């Protein structure tokens, strides 16, 4: 490798892209959740929050 090591953390540019992609996925997911029946909505919202926080912790 040119810099004598392996970059573990992605560049800020790719982090921005990752963040934008995750926000798009969350928005799409919430739209689907709102369209689904109200009985499943709390479960879907809990899942969305869980995924969101686990993604933030891994960052």
C-alpha angles and dihedrals in degrees: 000000000000096000093047094247147048118269107230097182118061119236120270089253094059090043089057090050091048091050093048091048093049092049090051090050092048091050091049090047093050091049090054090046091054090050093051122084117286092243092068096040099090091049092050092047091050090051092048091051091047092051091046095052095042089052090051092049091052091052 
